[in-house]
Amino acid sequence: MISTILDPQSKLKRRMVLAVLILMFVGAIIATIVHRLEPNTYPLHLIIPPLSAIISLILLIRLYTKPQSLQQVINLSILLSVMFLVVPCWFFSVRAFSSSNISLVDNLPPISSVSLMLMTFMLITVRPQRLLLATIMLWIGVAGPILTYFIFNQEELYSLRGLDLLMSFGPVMGTQTVLIFLHNHLQSIVESLYTERLQYYAQIVERQSIRQNTLEQAFTQIHNGPLQTLALLQRDVQTEQISQTEFLKRLNELNTEIRTVGHSLIDKNNTLINSVISPETLESANFENSLRLGEGTSINLKLPLHSLLYEAYSLTLKRNLPYFQTIRVKVRNFSPISQASLNLEMKRDLCLWLEEALCNVGKHARGVTRIVVTGEEREGNYILKVRDNGCGLKPGKERQGTNYSHLLAKRLGGEFRRESLPKGGVICELSWKVGELPKSAMING
């Protein structure tokens, strides 16, 4: 469960924050013990260390048990750390100002190293947009009262502790603030380059997807068009059921179909070439709104699905396939689908599937006299069905069209079946659940 909540970068940051909280807890416990053993100690030393230990332990337990609270724990840790630094600085500075018998260098706790460690922690955990402002505010809150005190009490600067405090809260913190500013600038440049690189790779992946879709569409167009014509021509030649004149005529038709498919592929290839230059063209290529059927007619994929299925049905049955001529009864009914609209790619695939199923009837269903083609919603499923009363399926291995049908059913999250009927004929059926259609098959937005 944790692996699904946190990405790798957050996991690494979480481990680091856990380690820091453990060190804070251990350090606060040690400081509490040391101050308890001192003969004369300030009440503030008896309050801040144990309170810091308790809060560190609470944050440690929360982050360990609830990884999703990482950012909240980071914010609370920084806020409390700043308070535990600012309060002593102001307390001891005001106390030294108000009494001539008390010096700041002799009473101020060793907080310079803690402040530098806190700034490093902020550099790692705070978002770049807020880091510079948070660092400047920390500098003012921690170093402000101490440096102001030294301006009016310069004699304390001659001690080693005074020089150490002056360097730590003056040039060192100032230098670290400048480095943080440079870090922010460099990080913004790196993020910009990273984003550009991701966009570049995303475009490459999208172009590869378009090319893959184009190849699949090219195969389907060739399979449902010229290959169907060529298979029938080959069969008629083998059975000597064709004259020379008819043979030449059908060769010319085959030539026309091949050239039409070729022109269609050239147009798509030109679109892809332009898409390398223009992202807008790339998007239009990915959602091309027309489909060319095997017989050469194009249909508009922006129409509703049931209208597209009717167009594919009507145009396919007009093709010159031998067993279409023997059909006497044609029953068709395509009901509207009640779910959100399918995207153009899925509409294209469904129309090509119907064309393929009808072409199989026209090419293989010897003796067919009746065909029933329906698309209807029933018990939460949309069922697209082609049924004939021909000679049935011939035994043999699955063809490419069957493999494509199974792939399409998988993309829809549905099922495909194709089998002979007991009384003769074949049923070819594609179904999917209306309410469970994958998002990739639906129109975006």
N, C-alpha and C positions, 0 to 999 in steps of 0.2 A: 504493500500500500504506500509506503514511504517513497519508493522509487517512482511511483506515478505522480506524487505530489511535487517532488523536488527535482529540478534539473541538475546536471553534474556540477555546474558552477555554484548553485545554491547549496548542494551537499558539501562541497569543499568549504564554503563560507560558514556553514553550520558547524562543521568540525572545528574550525578555527575559533569560532565564538565559544564553543563548549570548552576548548582548551584555555581560552582567556578567562572565562568564568571560574574554572577550577583554580587557576593561578590566583585570581582575585580572592577567592574564598580562602585558600591556604595562606596568602599574604595577610589578609585581614585577621585570621585567627592568630597568626604569629604576632602581629602588631597589638592585638588585644592582650595577649599574654605578657608581652614586654611591658606595655603601659601599666598593667595591673601590678607588675613586680616593682615598678618605680616607686620610690618613697614619696616624692612630691610630683604630682602630675596634674595637668589641667583637666577640668571636667570634659572639655571637648575631646580630649584624647581617649576618654573612657566611653564616649558615645559613638563617635564616627566609626572606629574599627569594628566593634561588634555589629553595629547597624549595617555596615558594608558587608560583613560576612553573612548576615541573615538574608539580605537582599540578593547577594550573589548566589546563595544556595537556592533561593526561590526561583530566580531566573534560570539557573542551571537545570532544575527539575522540570520547569515548564518547557524549556527548549528541547530537553531530552524526550519528554513524553508527547509533545505537540510540535513536530518539525515545521508545520505550516506557520507557526508564530515567530519565525526567524526574524523578520523585519521588526516586529514589535519588541522582541527581546533586545535587538540591537539598539533601537531608539531609547528604550528604558535604561540600558546599560550606559549609554553615552550621557544621557541626562543626569543620572545619579552620579556618575563619575565626575562630571563637570561641577555638580553641586558640592561633592565632597572635596573638590579642589578649590573652588571659589570661596566657600565659607571659611576655611582656615586662612586663606590668603587675606581676606578682608578682616577677619577677626583679629589676627595677630598684627596686621598693619595698623588698624585703628587702635589696638591696645598699645602698640609701641609709640604711636603719635600722641596718645593721651597721657603717657607717663614718661618722664625723663629718665627714670631709673630702669626702664625695660628697653632692651635693644631687639631689633627684629632678627638680626643674624643669629642671636643666641636662642631664640624661642621658636622661630619658624620651622615646622616639620620638613623633612626632606621630600619636598613635593616636586622639585624640578624634573627629576627623572620620570616621575609618574606623569607629569604633564606632557613630556615628550613621547612617552609610550602611548598616552591617550591620543595624541595627534596622529601617531602612526596607525593606531587602531581605526581612527576616523578615516584615514586615507584609504584603508582597505574596505571598510564597510559602508561609508556614507556615499550616497549618490553624487556623481560629479557636479550636478547642478546646485547642490546645497553645500558642498564640501568647503569651498573657499569662504563663504559667508560664515559657516560654523567655525572654521579655523580662526578667522579674524575676531569673532565674538569670544572664543575661548582665550585668545591672546589678551584681549581687553579685560576680560573678567579675572584672569589669573595674574597676568603681568602688570596690569594697570595700577593696582594699589601698591605693589612692591616697588615698581620703578618710581612712582610718585613719592613714596617714602624716602627712597635714596636721593632724590633731587633735593629734599630738605634736610637730609641727614647724611651728608657726603662723607663724614668721618668713618662711617661703618663700611664704606667701600674699600678702606685700606686693609681690612681683614680678608683672609682667604675665603671665608664663607660669603662675604659681601661681593667679592669679585666673581665667585662662582654663580651667585644668584643673578648678578648683573649680566653676565655672559649668557646664562641659560635663558633668562626671560627677555633679553634684549636681542643681540645679533643672532643667536642660535634659533630662537622661535621665529624671528623675522625671516631668516634664511629658509627655514622650513616652510613658512607661509608662501614665499616666492616659489619654492620647489613644487609645492602643491598646486600653485597657479599654473606652472609649466606642465605639471602632470595632467591637469584637467585639459589643457589645450592639446597635448599630445594624445590623450585618450579620445578626445572628440575627433581628432584626425583619423586615428586608427578605427574608430567605430564607423566613421563615414566611409573609409576604404572597405571595411568589412561588409557594410550594407551594400555598397556598389558591387562587390564581388558576389554576394549572395543573389542580388538581382540578376547579375550576369549569368550565374549558374542556373537560376530559375528559368531564364529565357532559353538557355540551351536545352534544359529538360523539356520545356514546353514545345520547342521546335522539334525535338526528337519525337515527342508524343504526336505532334501533327503529322510528321513524316510517317510514323507507324500507322496512324489512322488512314493516311492517304494510301499506303500500300495495301492495307486491308480492304479499303473501298475499291482500289484498283482490281484486286483479286476477285472481289464479289461481282464487280461489273463485268469482268472478263468471264467469270464462271457462269453468271446468269445470262450473258449475252452471246458472245462469239463461241464459247466452248459448247453451249447448248446447241447452237446451230451446227457446229462442226461435228458433234457427236451424232446428231440426227443424220447429217449428210453421210457420215462414215457408215452408219448402220444401213441406210438405204442403198449405198453403193455396194456393200457386201451382199445384200439380198437381191441385188439387181432389180430394184423397184423404181429406178429413176432413169429418165432419158437423158441424152447428152444435152439437149436444150435446157431441160430443168436443172441439170447439174451445173451448167454454166451460170444460169440465173441465180442459183443459190450460192455459188461461189462469189458472184458479184455482191449479193446481200451480205455474205460473210465479210468480204473486203470492206464494205461500207460500215458494218458494225465495228470492225477492228479500228478503222480510221477514226470513227466517232469517239471510241474509248480513248484512243491516242490523243486526240485533241483535248478531251476532258482532262487527261493527266497532265498535258503540257500547260493548260491554264492553271491547274493547281500548283504545278511546280513553279510557275512564274509568281504566283501568290506567295509561295514560301520564300522565294528569293527576295521579294520585296519586304517580307516580314523581317528579314535580317536587319533592314534599315529602319523600318517603321513599326513601333510597337502597336499602333492602332491597326495596321494591316495584319499583324500577327494575331490580334484578337479576332478580327473578322474572319481570318482563315480558320481559326479554331472553331468558330460557330457558323460555318457556311450554311446558308439557309435553303439550299436546293439539293435534290437527289435525282440523279439520272438513273432510270431503270434500264434493264437490259435491252428493251426494244427501242430505246433512244429518246424517250420522252422524259422531261424533267418535271418534278413536282415540287411545290413550295412546302418546306418542312415547318413553316410557321403555322400551318393549318392545325386544327385539333387532330388528335390521333385517329379518331374514328373516321374522319374525312380523308386522312392520308391513306388509311387501310382500304377504303373504298376506291380511291384513285389507283392504288397499286393493284387491287383486285381487277378493276375494269380494264386497265391498260395491259395487264399481263395476259388476260384471257383473249385479248385481240391478237396475240402473237401467233405466228404460223407454226404451231406445234401439232403433231399428227393427231394425238388423242383428244385435243380440244375440239376437233371437228365432230367427234362422236357424242359429245355431251348434249343431252336433250333437256335435262332439268338442272337449273342453276339456282341455288338457294344461298342467299347471303344476308347477313345482318351484323352491323358493327355498332354496338352501343357506346355512348360516351363513357369515358372513365371518370370516376368521381374524385380522384385524388389530385394533388397538385400536378401541374403540367410536367411532362417529361422534357428533358433537354433535347436539343436537336440531334445529338449523336444517337441517343437511344431511339428516337423516332425513326432515324435513318436505318438503324439496325433492324427494327421491327418490320419496317416496310420491305427491306431486303430479305428478311426471313420469310415473309408471306410470299414474296415473288419467287423465292427458291422453292417453297413448298408447292406452289401452283405449277411451276415449271416441271417439277417431278411428276405431277399428275399428267401434264401434257406430253411428257416424253416417255413415261414408263407404264402408265395405267391402261394397259391394253384392255379393250372391252368396256371402258368406262362410259356410262350414260347419265350419271348423276353426280353432282358435286355440291357439297354443303360447306360454306365458309362463314364462320361466325366469330365475333368478338364480343363477349358479354361478361358482366360482373356478376359473380355468384358466390355467396357466402364468404365475402371478403377477398375473393380472388378474381383477377381478370384473366379470362381464358380465351386464348386465340387458337382457333381450331380449323383445320382443313380435313375434310372427310370425303372419300370417293368410294365408288362401288366397282373399281376395276379388278385387276388380276391379283392384287396383293403384292407384298414384298418378296423379292427374290433373296434366297439365302446368300450370305457373303459378308465380307468385312464392311465396317462402317466407312462411308465416304466422307470427303472433306465437308460437305454440307451438313452432315449429321454432327460432326465434331464442332462445327461452328454453332450449331443450335444448342449443344450442351454448354458451350462457352457463354453464349448469350443468356441462357437460363441462369447460369452462375452469376453473371453480372447483375441480373435483375433480382437475384435472391429467390428464384423460383424453380420450376421443374420443366423438363422437356420429355415427351414420350412420342415414339413413332412405332406403330405395330400394325400387323395385319388384323382384319376383323374376321370373326368366325364365319360370316355369311359372304365373305369376299370384300375386297377393298382395303384401304389403308386409312388410318387416322393419324394425323400429325398435329400434336397439341403442345402449345407453350403457355404456361400459366405462372403467375406470380401474385404474391399478397399485395393488395392495394395499399394497406396501411404500413407496410414494412419495406417499401421501395428504398434502396440505398440512396443516400444524398447525392452521390456522384451521378445518378441517373436522372436527377431533377434539376430544373432551372435554378441557377444560383440567384440568391437575393430575393 
